[in-house]
Amino acid sequence: MRSSNGPLTDSELFLSVQHFCLQDGPGVRSLVFFKGCPLRCGWCQNPESWSSRPQLAFKDHLCIGCGRCVEACPGSQRRAPGLPPADCRLCFACNEACPSGALHRFGEPACPAAIFRALEPEFPLFRRSGGGVTFSGGEPLLCPAAATELATRLRAEAIPVALETCGLFSLPRALSLLALTELVLFDIKLFDDRSHRHWCGGSNQVIKENLAALAANESVSVWPRLPLIPGATAQSANLDAWAIRLQELGLPYLTIVPYHALGDGKRAWLGMKAGPPIPALSDEMLQSSRDRLAGAGLRVFLPGEEEWELCYEGRRVTGRS
């Protein structure tokens, strides 16, 4: 383990910071994306966040054919522009030599001090708007050391921290980070375990257990979010099952996140197999799904519409009055 002036571990990776966001918690926020996820959702918009290792992507539409990537390869494994060859050592010399941005590295060692410095100029905006920083991914709870160190630095400056999670994590290992977290944006997907395994690559048993545990914890504010995927999560039986469970847990509200196909291009950049064919989400399906959930007793929101006070009522949340 290194000092806090550098990466905490070589295995915890950071992807990027996205600024001036309005849909991932209260106020104006910055999103910090960590790399690594235990699920493989067929509709994922960030497949570059799956692997816990650095990756090299190739954006062929940006390649100018200059050959500098070939010249820069120290072991001569690279013989032409494109995706990294099978024997690539991922030294990223070609990425550094590429003048057009056609080669792109996904994943840097997570350095909390450097990320904090990148966020610091926005602290006045966070304070004026009631915003803060949201940890996303991937799965931030796969990077507990770096995420906890960064959250500690932010909370020392009275900057609220929110956390987006797929729900598949070790709760005992997450407690120190959750204690620093104002809000947990908890993704729910398929209620049926077999369907969840088919679409997401893993069981939902631990996810359901973690959702119930957080909902019962008065020191944690939880906001469920459901990606609305035609042919999968948008099925009536799935919506009905989640509506019942959320009300049982005392979480009678959620955000539905409309499906989009932003991940398809990234899969191609990384040389990944194409995802399953998913039809476009129609306005009619979006509205009917929203009506069905509302008819079952839930308060239903689209991203950016949320009334965040709903999840703070009756909660003991650090940093909020």
C-alpha positions as CSV (number, residue, x, y, z in Angstrom):
1,M,0.0,0.0,0.0
2,R,1.3,3.4,-0.9
3,S,0.9,6.8,0.8
4,S,-2.2,8.9,0.4
5,N,-0.3,11.1,-2.0
6,G,-0.4,8.3,-4.6
7,P,-2.6,5.3,-5.4
8,L,-3.7,3.4,-2.4
9,T,-3.4,0.0,-4.1
10,D,-2.4,-1.0,-7.6
11,S,-5.7,-3.0,-8.0
12,E,-8.1,-0.1,-7.3
13,L,-8.6,1.8,-10.6
14,F,-10.3,5.1,-11.4
15,L,-11.9,5.9,-14.8
16,S,-12.8,9.6,-14.9
17,V,-14.6,12.6,-13.3
18,Q,-17.7,14.0,-14.9
19,H,-18.6,17.5,-13.8
20,F,-21.8,19.6,-13.5
21,C,-24.3,16.6,-13.3
22,L,-27.9,17.1,-12.2
23,Q,-29.3,13.5,-12.2
24,D,-27.3,11.6,-9.6
25,G,-28.3,13.1,-6.3
26,P,-29.4,16.6,-5.0
27,G,-28.0,19.8,-6.5
28,V,-25.1,20.1,-8.9
29,R,-22.7,17.2,-8.6
30,S,-19.5,15.7,-9.9
31,L,-19.4,12.0,-10.6
32,V,-16.3,10.0,-9.8
33,F,-16.2,6.7,-11.8
34,F,-14.3,3.7,-10.4
35,K,-13.3,0.7,-12.5
36,G,-14.5,-2.8,-11.8
37,C,-18.0,-4.4,-11.6
38,P,-19.2,-7.8,-10.5
39,L,-22.1,-7.8,-12.9
40,R,-22.3,-8.0,-16.7
41,C,-25.6,-6.4,-17.6
42,G,-26.6,-6.8,-21.2
43,W,-27.6,-3.2,-21.5
44,C,-24.7,-1.6,-19.7
45,Q,-23.8,1.8,-20.9
46,N,-20.3,1.6,-19.4
47,P,-18.7,-1.7,-20.4
48,E,-15.3,-0.1,-20.0
49,S,-16.0,-0.2,-16.2
50,W,-16.4,-4.0,-16.0
51,S,-12.8,-5.1,-15.8
52,S,-10.7,-4.3,-12.7
53,R,-7.7,-4.1,-15.0
54,P,-6.5,-1.2,-17.2
55,Q,-7.7,-1.6,-20.8
56,L,-6.7,-0.1,-24.2
57,A,-9.5,0.9,-26.6
58,F,-9.3,1.7,-30.3
59,K,-11.6,4.3,-31.8
60,D,-11.2,3.5,-35.5
61,H,-13.0,6.6,-36.7
62,L,-10.3,8.8,-35.1
63,C,-7.3,6.8,-36.5
64,I,-5.2,8.8,-39.1
65,G,-3.0,5.9,-40.0
66,C,0.2,7.7,-39.0
67,G,1.9,4.5,-37.6
68,R,3.3,6.2,-34.5
69,C,1.6,3.5,-32.3
70,V,3.7,0.9,-34.1
71,E,6.9,2.8,-33.8
72,A,6.3,3.4,-30.0
73,C,5.7,-0.3,-29.2
74,P,8.9,-1.3,-27.2
75,G,8.5,-5.0,-27.7
76,S,7.4,-4.7,-31.4
77,Q,4.2,-6.7,-30.6
78,R,2.1,-4.0,-32.4
79,R,2.4,-4.3,-36.1
80,A,-0.5,-2.1,-37.2
81,P,-2.9,0.4,-35.8
82,G,-5.9,-1.1,-34.0
83,L,-6.9,-3.0,-30.9
84,P,-3.9,-4.3,-28.8
85,P,-2.5,-7.6,-30.1
86,A,-2.9,-10.8,-28.0
87,D,0.6,-10.6,-26.6
88,C,0.4,-6.9,-25.7
89,R,1.9,-6.1,-22.3
90,L,-0.3,-3.0,-21.8
91,C,2.6,-0.6,-21.3
92,F,0.4,2.0,-23.0
93,A,3.4,3.5,-24.9
94,C,1.2,3.4,-28.1
95,N,-1.6,5.3,-26.3
96,E,0.8,8.0,-25.3
97,A,2.2,8.3,-28.8
98,C,-1.2,8.5,-30.6
99,P,-1.8,12.1,-31.7
100,S,-5.4,11.7,-32.7
101,G,-7.0,10.1,-29.6
102,A,-7.8,6.9,-31.5
103,L,-6.1,4.9,-28.8
104,H,-7.6,5.4,-25.3
105,R,-6.6,4.1,-21.9
106,F,-9.4,3.1,-19.6
107,G,-8.3,2.8,-15.9
108,E,-5.7,4.7,-13.9
109,P,-4.5,3.8,-10.4
110,A,-6.9,5.5,-8.0
111,C,-5.2,8.4,-6.3
112,P,-7.6,10.1,-3.8
113,A,-5.4,13.2,-3.3
114,A,-5.3,13.9,-7.1
115,I,-9.1,13.3,-7.5
116,F,-9.8,15.5,-4.5
117,R,-7.7,18.3,-6.1
118,A,-9.7,17.9,-9.4
119,L,-12.9,18.3,-7.5
120,E,-11.9,21.2,-5.2
121,P,-12.6,24.1,-7.5
122,E,-16.3,23.1,-7.6
123,F,-16.8,23.1,-3.8
124,P,-18.4,26.5,-3.7
125,L,-20.9,25.4,-6.4
126,F,-21.7,22.3,-4.4
127,R,-22.3,24.4,-1.3
128,R,-24.5,26.9,-3.1
129,S,-26.6,24.3,-4.9
130,G,-26.9,21.7,-2.1
131,G,-24.9,19.3,-4.3
132,G,-21.8,17.2,-3.8
133,V,-19.9,14.3,-5.2
134,T,-21.4,10.9,-6.3
135,F,-19.2,7.8,-6.6
136,S,-20.1,5.6,-9.6
137,G,-18.6,3.0,-11.8
138,G,-18.5,0.2,-12.3
139,E,-19.0,-0.6,-8.6
140,P,-17.4,1.9,-6.2
141,L,-17.6,-0.7,-3.4
142,L,-15.0,-2.8,-5.3
143,C,-12.6,0.0,-4.5
144,P,-13.2,0.4,-0.8
145,A,-9.8,1.8,0.2
146,A,-9.6,4.6,-2.4
147,A,-13.3,5.4,-2.2
148,T,-13.2,5.6,1.6
149,E,-10.1,7.8,1.6
150,L,-11.7,10.2,-1.0
151,A,-14.9,10.3,1.0
152,T,-13.0,11.1,4.2
153,R,-11.3,14.0,2.5
154,L,-14.6,15.3,1.1
155,R,-16.5,15.0,4.4
156,A,-13.7,16.9,6.1
157,E,-14.6,19.8,3.8
158,A,-18.4,19.3,4.5
159,I,-19.0,18.1,0.9
160,P,-21.8,15.5,0.8
161,V,-21.0,12.1,-0.8
162,A,-23.5,9.9,-2.6
163,L,-22.9,6.4,-3.8
164,E,-24.3,4.5,-6.8
165,T,-24.2,0.8,-6.4
166,C,-25.4,-2.3,-8.2
167,G,-26.0,-3.8,-4.8
168,L,-23.6,-6.8,-5.1
169,F,-21.0,-6.1,-2.4
170,S,-19.8,-7.4,1.0
171,L,-21.8,-5.4,3.5
172,P,-19.2,-5.7,6.3
173,R,-16.5,-4.3,4.0
174,A,-18.7,-1.5,2.9
175,L,-19.7,-0.1,6.4
176,S,-16.8,2.3,6.7
177,L,-17.6,3.9,3.4
178,L,-21.4,3.9,4.0
179,A,-20.8,5.8,7.3
180,L,-19.4,8.6,5.2
181,T,-22.2,8.5,2.6
182,E,-25.2,10.8,2.5
183,L,-27.2,8.9,0.0
184,V,-27.1,5.5,-1.7
185,L,-28.5,5.2,-5.2
186,F,-29.3,1.5,-5.3
187,D,-29.9,-0.1,-8.7
188,I,-32.6,-2.8,-8.9
189,K,-33.0,-4.8,-12.1
190,L,-34.6,-8.2,-12.3
191,F,-36.6,-9.5,-9.3
192,D,-36.6,-13.1,-10.5
193,D,-33.2,-14.7,-9.8
194,R,-33.1,-16.8,-13.0
195,S,-33.8,-13.7,-15.1
196,H,-31.2,-11.7,-13.2
197,R,-28.6,-14.4,-13.9
198,H,-29.5,-14.4,-17.6
199,W,-29.4,-10.7,-18.1
200,C,-26.8,-9.6,-15.5
201,G,-24.5,-12.5,-15.2
202,G,-25.0,-13.2,-11.5
203,S,-27.6,-13.9,-8.8
204,N,-29.6,-11.2,-7.1
205,Q,-29.8,-12.9,-3.7
206,V,-27.1,-10.8,-2.1
207,I,-28.4,-7.7,-3.8
208,K,-31.9,-8.2,-2.3
209,E,-30.3,-8.8,1.1
210,N,-28.2,-5.7,0.9
211,L,-31.2,-3.6,-0.2
212,A,-33.2,-4.8,2.8
213,A,-30.3,-4.2,5.2
214,L,-29.7,-0.6,4.0
215,A,-33.4,0.1,4.1
216,A,-33.6,-1.0,7.7
217,N,-30.6,1.2,8.7
218,E,-31.7,4.6,9.8
219,S,-28.3,6.1,9.3
220,V,-28.4,5.4,5.5
221,S,-30.7,7.1,3.0
222,V,-31.6,4.8,0.1
223,W,-33.1,5.7,-3.3
224,P,-33.9,2.8,-5.6
225,R,-33.4,3.1,-9.4
226,L,-34.6,0.8,-12.0
227,P,-33.2,0.8,-15.6
228,L,-36.2,0.3,-17.9
229,I,-35.1,-2.3,-20.4
230,P,-37.6,-3.5,-23.0
231,G,-38.0,-7.3,-22.8
232,A,-36.3,-7.5,-19.4
233,T,-36.8,-5.1,-16.5
234,A,-39.9,-3.5,-18.2
235,Q,-41.9,-6.7,-18.1
236,S,-45.1,-6.2,-16.1
237,A,-44.3,-9.1,-13.7
238,N,-41.0,-7.6,-12.8
239,L,-42.5,-4.1,-12.2
240,D,-45.2,-5.6,-10.0
241,A,-42.7,-7.7,-7.9
242,W,-40.5,-4.7,-7.3
243,A,-43.4,-2.4,-6.4
244,I,-44.5,-4.9,-3.7
245,R,-40.9,-5.4,-2.3
246,L,-40.1,-1.7,-2.2
247,Q,-43.2,-0.9,-0.2
248,E,-42.5,-3.8,2.2
249,L,-39.0,-2.2,2.8
250,G,-40.4,1.3,3.4
251,L,-39.1,2.6,0.1
252,P,-42.3,3.7,-1.7
253,Y,-40.4,5.7,-4.4
254,L,-38.0,5.1,-7.2
255,T,-36.4,6.5,-10.4
256,I,-36.9,4.7,-13.7
257,V,-34.0,5.2,-16.0
258,P,-34.9,4.9,-19.7
259,Y,-32.8,2.5,-21.8
260,H,-30.4,3.8,-24.3
261,A,-27.7,2.1,-26.4
262,L,-24.6,4.1,-25.5
263,G,-22.7,1.0,-24.5
264,D,-22.7,-0.5,-28.0
265,G,-20.0,1.7,-29.4
266,K,-17.8,1.2,-26.4
267,R,-18.0,-2.5,-26.7
268,A,-16.7,-2.2,-30.3
269,W,-13.8,0.1,-29.1
270,L,-12.8,-2.6,-26.7
271,G,-13.1,-5.5,-29.0
272,M,-16.0,-7.0,-27.0
273,K,-18.7,-9.2,-28.2
274,A,-21.9,-7.2,-29.1
275,G,-24.5,-7.1,-26.5
276,P,-28.0,-8.8,-26.8
277,P,-30.4,-7.1,-29.2
278,I,-32.7,-4.8,-27.2
279,P,-35.5,-2.9,-28.9
280,A,-35.8,0.8,-28.4
281,L,-37.9,2.0,-25.5
282,S,-41.0,3.7,-26.9
283,D,-42.7,6.6,-25.2
284,E,-45.7,4.4,-24.8
285,M,-43.8,1.7,-22.9
286,L,-42.1,4.4,-20.7
287,Q,-45.5,5.9,-19.8
288,S,-47.2,2.6,-19.3
289,S,-44.4,1.4,-17.0
290,R,-44.5,4.6,-15.0
291,D,-48.3,4.3,-14.7
292,R,-48.2,0.7,-13.6
293,L,-45.7,1.4,-10.8
294,A,-47.6,4.5,-9.7
295,G,-50.8,2.5,-9.7
296,A,-49.1,0.0,-7.4
297,G,-48.5,2.8,-4.9
298,L,-45.0,4.1,-5.7
299,R,-43.9,7.6,-6.3
300,V,-42.2,7.3,-9.7
301,F,-39.6,9.7,-11.1
302,L,-37.4,10.1,-14.2
303,P,-33.8,11.1,-13.7
304,G,-33.6,14.8,-12.6
305,E,-37.2,14.9,-11.3
306,E,-36.5,13.3,-7.9
307,E,-37.8,14.8,-4.7
308,W,-34.9,13.7,-2.6
309,E,-36.5,14.7,0.7
310,L,-38.6,11.6,0.5
311,C,-35.6,9.4,1.4
312,Y,-34.3,11.7,4.1
313,E,-37.5,11.7,6.1
314,G,-36.9,9.9,9.4
315,R,-33.2,9.3,8.6
316,R,-30.2,10.4,10.6
317,V,-28.1,11.6,7.8
318,T,-24.7,13.2,8.4
319,G,-24.4,16.7,6.8
320,R,-28.1,17.4,6.3
321,S,-30.4,19.4,8.6
